[in-house]
Amino acid sequence: MADDTIPIDGSNGTRHLLKRLAGVGGVPVPDTGAGLHIIYGLSLLALGACVPSEQTDPDVPRTPVALTENAVALLADAEHWTPERPSWPADLAEHPQAPLESREWFVLLADTDGDAVHALQQRFTRIALAGESSHHPASASEPASNWMFDSVMQAAGRWSRDVGRSSLWQNTEREAAGLARTFQNDFTLPLSAHVLGQRATFSTAVPSLREISTSTVSVCAGSWTLNVSPHAHVTMNTHACPEDFLTETSVITRTAPLLVSGERYEDNAPIPVSGVAWMRHSWGRIDSSTSAVVLDSMVLTLRGIGTVDVIKTRRRSGQGAAVVTASLEAIEFNDVSWSTTGSCDTAATCTSQLTIPDLHLDVAVRPLVNVDAKVDATVSTRDEATGDVSGDLDGRLRRLVLASGTHRGGGYIDLESNKR
Amino acid sequence: MNTDRQSRPLRHAGLLVLILAVGACTSESSDPPLPRALTLQAAGPIPASPQREGDAARGREALLTENYVGCGLPASAWRQLQGSTPIATLSGRNEASENLPYFLNAVTDDDGVDLVVNNCLSCHGATLFGEVVIGLGNEFADFTGNPSTAVERAGLAISDMAEAAAWERYADRIAAISPHVQMPTIGSNPANNLTFALMAYRDPDTHAWSDTPLLPLPTQQPPPVSVPPWWRMKKKHAMFNLGEGRGDHARYMMAASMMCIDELDELQAIDEYAPDIRAYITSLEPPIWPFSIDTGLAEKGQTIFEQTCSACHGRYGETSEYPNLLVDIEVLGSDPALMEQARDTGGPWVEWFRRSYYGKNTQVLPGSGYVAPPLDGIWATGPYLHNGSVPTIAHVLDSSTRPEIWMSLASDGNDRADYDTERLGWRYKPVTLEQTESLDSNELKRIYNTNRHGHSNSGHRFGDALSEAERAAVVEYLKTL
């Protein structure tokens, strides 16, 4: 099924979209109600467009350049977006007492003229100083990330690039997802440039999440500028309102697809680039991977459908059945099946099958990473004395995926480790 | 971030714990396989049964503080999820519960875990024009979703091992009953189905919970129930729509413990104060009509009412009387799904009840129709008929005007502007099937479609014979009850 006439930016409206789906129009869509809605929301990286039903499909983008171009094409309808520019990191003032806050950007870029593809991963982590909650507004003189807090203690970034039609093109995506460092010519961004404050000790007087703040951050439409000096300066636009996930210790916000444009610099010469990205923003306490339930999510942008958000909860004990729900704009679906094959805790080989009968949707979801690659989704550790954080902060396995079957598209999967 | 979205589903998952409703009737046979069909009680007056005495003041305290449900969310998780969402509280509660919503009790389990557990007011209490009314059926409770979804996600907010164990026990019970308690419309209550599902997972003799059902499970399309107000209990000889709850009402009221009370000695402990709770319930009075009344018209209406309605619904005022009449379904003509469920499949459940702790001093005798209820405070209890299929009293009295598909325009009972003082009920708008196609999920949940199984607005056409003026007079009179 491929209906290219329906825009993917949500402007078509689900109610109209549903009317166009055979067997759905005219029938009240079952509620999943309950919803659950313990606050959730997602973001996604929309890859996809013209994605094959099998990985051997001739439509499969064979190069990272093609992959990126297709992703950009998929989002092309969104060019009319006129996002309000949020003041970032001013929004962090909404929860200044959160002892931990991090933003992660995953960006896939391609040279507008040329065949080079770049994967950029950038993470900023702030940990509050004990007993202190003040912060400063960003100043014009602040370097690189524009992140300005007196308590910022970590920043990390990685830039990878691949030139030409390498058989290893998938690794570019893998780089972008932060899953590996495989390129010979990649380099790590200079962290020192981003460390703005002293290393902090962790406050033991942790307020509850709701005491921190429940204010809404108004970024339903907006843009972020990521200045990775001296390598690139890109702007990422979003069109949809991000929603939040509440976990035991943190709130996680993920954006809708980000359309990226900007410049990278080579020998101080600007080179136009474009691509796609997603952003993950979390704040709260640090040890966010010990809750009784683990959370998996999948966001797929599908031709002819729009963006489908899927949530799966699993008990860490292994007891009980997983609960899966999906939403398409304002419509929620209870009757959803998301099965996986392969080990999703430690290997990148697991694949998914997603079925939503009410949407007549049945797609196989395959990772873009090398199927033999191993990834570590272990949880983070924190030194109580120093507040140092090491490992993956969220014990998650992230991957970019392609979907094929009744619908085609691409997106992003976020799987949480079962490990405590 | 919208914190409202957290609390509502959690509350309504919890509502399931509290629904008291036992359908079906008795069967002495215990030879396997149990017969599923039952012979229903014939229509007619229902005799009174002796009731245990209790202390109403102690009953209120027990109702609003005790752990008669046995499981719930760890308090720390609840506080985190609830956040600063506004809550309606009740005065006169203990310190642990006074800052909780009126439908939750603060308790500590045997492992020392602080829990918030639902109390009976989850279904039998509601806010009316900004005030909590104990005993008013909650006609805005949302059972449209999968309660397991909310409860499972609450586990994201729990990491302590003891709390996780308490939560998982609660989550297990919710997961077991979830398929049987989901309704298409906000306000529709799955009470009977919930009770049957809980029975299916329990050994009737030991009360032990089984991870697999021991009885046939009820339908996954529950017949809807409109929750009757508690203040009628003082007049009623039998509980529930089919008049099935005969005998010791206090013992019936303990059925909320079916959720997570697994030991007989725990049931005995609850039984100690159950008569007090019943005493409190029978002390309740209905809310008084808060708008103006045309007393002259109401007096005319009383005359008409007593000539045409009192035979079934009784008389009010100084010469109050109530006949406790079970009306045959053939006479009443209302949707038969609730009755048919008991008749066609109730055998095993009735037998379970008879063998259980709840069955001592009680009889389960569902009738071949529905009990004509007392009408005290009727103005506050819409929508009407046993399944909540008719939005206002005026529509009850003139069946030709009843909407086939309608959407409630009230999201709760707090706004006086949402109340229709002419027709007596919450405002609504009729919609067509075509119009429903363009509604989103939240709007669809407010649609009551009388074409669905168990949702018919048929029957009780007795008011059709009245003139429009006579119906208006009766409506005015009903405001005074």
Boltz contact constraints between the chains, C-beta under 6 A:
constraints:
  - contact:
      token1: [A, 15]
      token2: [B, 438]
      max_distance: 6.0
  - contact:
      token1: [A, 26]
      token2: [B, 437]
      max_distance: 6.0
  - contact:
      token1: [A, 28]
      token2: [B, 436]
      max_distance: 6.0
  - contact:
      token1: [A, 28]
      token2: [B, 444]
      max_distance: 6.0
  - contact:
      token1: [A, 31]
      token2: [B, 144]
      max_distance: 6.0
  - contact:
      token1: [A, 31]
      token2: [B, 441]
      max_distance: 6.0
  - contact:
      token1: [A, 31]
      token2: [B, 445]
      max_distance: 6.0
  - contact:
      token1: [A, 32]
      token2: [B, 145]
      max_distance: 6.0
  - contact:
      token1: [A, 33]
      token2: [B, 144]
      max_distance: 6.0
  - contact:
      token1: [A, 33]
      token2: [B, 145]
      max_distance: 6.0
  - contact:
      token1: [A, 34]
      token2: [B, 9]
      max_distance: 6.0
  - contact:
      token1: [A, 34]
      token2: [B, 145]
      max_distance: 6.0
  - contact:
      token1: [A, 34]
      token2: [B, 146]
      max_distance: 6.0
  - contact:
      token1: [A, 34]
      token2: [B, 147]
      max_distance: 6.0
  - contact:
      token1: [A, 34]
      token2: [B, 149]
      max_distance: 6.0
  - contact:
      token1: [A, 34]
      token2: [B, 150]
      max_distance: 6.0
  - contact:
      token1: [A, 35]
      token2: [B, 9]
      max_distance: 6.0
  - contact:
      token1: [A, 35]
      token2: [B, 145]
      max_distance: 6.0
  - contact:
      token1: [A, 35]
      token2: [B, 149]
      max_distance: 6.0
  - contact:
      token1: [A, 35]
      token2: [B, 150]
      max_distance: 6.0
  - contact:
      token1: [A, 36]
      token2: [B, 9]
      max_distance: 6.0
  - contact:
      token1: [A, 36]
      token2: [B, 149]
      max_distance: 6.0
  - contact:
      token1: [A, 36]
      token2: [B, 150]
      max_distance: 6.0
  - contact:
      token1: [A, 36]
      token2: [B, 153]
      max_distance: 6.0
  - contact:
      token1: [A, 37]
      token2: [B, 5]
      max_distance: 6.0
  - contact:
      token1: [A, 38]
      token2: [B, 6]
      max_distance: 6.0
  - contact:
      token1: [A, 38]
      token2: [B, 153]
      max_distance: 6.0
  - contact:
      token1: [A, 39]
      token2: [B, 1]
      max_distance: 6.0
  - contact:
      token1: [A, 39]
      token2: [B, 6]
      max_distance: 6.0
  - contact:
      token1: [A, 208]
      token2: [B, 80]
      max_distance: 6.0
  - contact:
      token1: [A, 209]
      token2: [B, 80]
      max_distance: 6.0
  - contact:
      token1: [A, 210]
      token2: [B, 83]
      max_distance: 6.0
  - contact:
      token1: [A, 210]
      token2: [B, 84]
      max_distance: 6.0
  - contact:
      token1: [A, 214]
      token2: [B, 1]
      max_distance: 6.0
  - contact:
      token1: [A, 214]
      token2: [B, 3]
      max_distance: 6.0
  - contact:
      token1: [A, 214]
      token2: [B, 83]
      max_distance: 6.0
  - contact:
      token1: [A, 214]
      token2: [B, 84]
      max_distance: 6.0
  - contact:
      token1: [A, 216]
      token2: [B, 1]
      max_distance: 6.0
  - contact:
      token1: [A, 244]
      token2: [B, 1]
      max_distance: 6.0
  - contact:
      token1: [A, 247]
      token2: [B, 156]
      max_distance: 6.0
  - contact:
      token1: [A, 248]
      token2: [B, 156]
      max_distance: 6.0
  - contact:
      token1: [A, 248]
      token2: [B, 157]
      max_distance: 6.0
  - contact:
      token1: [A, 248]
      token2: [B, 159]
      max_distance: 6.0
  - contact:
      token1: [A, 290]
      token2: [B, 159]
      max_distance: 6.0
  - contact:
      token1: [A, 291]
      token2: [B, 156]
      max_distance: 6.0
  - contact:
      token1: [A, 291]
      token2: [B, 158]
      max_distance: 6.0
  - contact:
      token1: [A, 291]
      token2: [B, 159]
      max_distance: 6.0
  - contact:
      token1: [A, 292]
      token2: [B, 155]
      max_distance: 6.0
  - contact:
      token1: [A, 292]
      token2: [B, 158]
      max_distance: 6.0
  - contact:
      token1: [A, 292]
      token2: [B, 164]
      max_distance: 6.0
  - contact:
      token1: [A, 292]
      token2: [B, 167]
      max_distance: 6.0
  - contact:
      token1: [A, 293]
      token2: [B, 152]
      max_distance: 6.0
  - contact:
      token1: [A, 293]
      token2: [B, 155]
      max_distance: 6.0
  - contact:
      token1: [A, 293]
      token2: [B, 156]
      max_distance: 6.0
  - contact:
      token1: [A, 313]
      token2: [B, 152]
      max_distance: 6.0
  - contact:
      token1: [A, 313]
      token2: [B, 153]
      max_distance: 6.0
  - contact:
      token1: [A, 320]
      token2: [B, 175]
      max_distance: 6.0
  - contact:
      token1: [A, 323]
      token2: [B, 148]
      max_distance: 6.0
  - contact:
      token1: [A, 323]
      token2: [B, 149]
      max_distance: 6.0
  - contact:
      token1: [A, 323]
      token2: [B, 152]
      max_distance: 6.0
  - contact:
      token1: [A, 325]
      token2: [B, 149]
      max_distance: 6.0
  - contact:
      token1: [A, 330]
      token2: [B, 440]
      max_distance: 6.0
  - contact:
      token1: [A, 330]
      token2: [B, 441]
      max_distance: 6.0
  - contact:
      token1: [A, 331]
      token2: [B, 441]
      max_distance: 6.0
  - contact:
      token1: [A, 332]
      token2: [B, 441]
      max_distance: 6.0
  - contact:
      token1: [A, 334]
      token2: [B, 146]
      max_distance: 6.0
